[in-house]
């Protein structure tokens, strides 16, 4: 069974930083692309960032490019999202996803950017 457990969210001021973690299990983590998505109230879930296996090639949504950094630690079966220069528009529930099972989602972690 695929399990994805997101953590690290919270309340942060505009311009602040936060690091999200996603602990994965139930598949060979090092073999699959990992992705972060987010969903704001009343909006569709949107792609945020991706990182491939092996080479660790990254890809970002234009809205977060230059501010967010995705990384992975295959020894810990964990993918991270470092979020800097946060804006109110970044407020959302953040979810991770694995290429092994595109339909599997964790509970997500709430990020709120507000003064």
MOKANOR-V700063 format. One record per run of one state. SS is the DSSP state (h for helix, s for strand, l for the rest). FROM is the first residue (numbers start at 1). TO is the last residue. Records with the same first field share a line. If there is no record, write none. Layout:
BEGIN
SS->FROM-TO + FROM-TO
END
This chain:
BEGIN
l->1-2 + 8-9 + 13-17 + 26-28 + 32-33 + 40-45 + 52-57 + 61-67 + 77-77 + 84-87 + 91-91 + 99-100 + 102-108 + 114-115
s->3-7 + 10-12 + 18-25 + 34-39 + 46-51 + 58-60 + 68-73 + 78-83 + 92-98 + 101-101 + 109-113
h->29-31 + 74-76 + 88-90
END
